Amino acid sequence: MVEVHNQPDQAMSDGPQSLFPDQFDELMKQVREIAAVVGRTVPGIGVRETVGVK
């Protein structure tokens, strides 16, 4: 599980461990690159994750 928040310092819980949306996008890009190397795929969910994905 990964927590994502636009303003982690104002999150009701787990703010310090939350990623900003841009950090999550980068993480998912890297996960997809690794998945491709090992012959797997990671589906996109929603609009944010499809931005910049080729």
Secondary structure, 3 states (H helix, E strand, C coil): CCCECCCHHHCCCCHHHCECHHHHHHHHHHHHHHHHHCCCCCCCCCCHHHCCCC
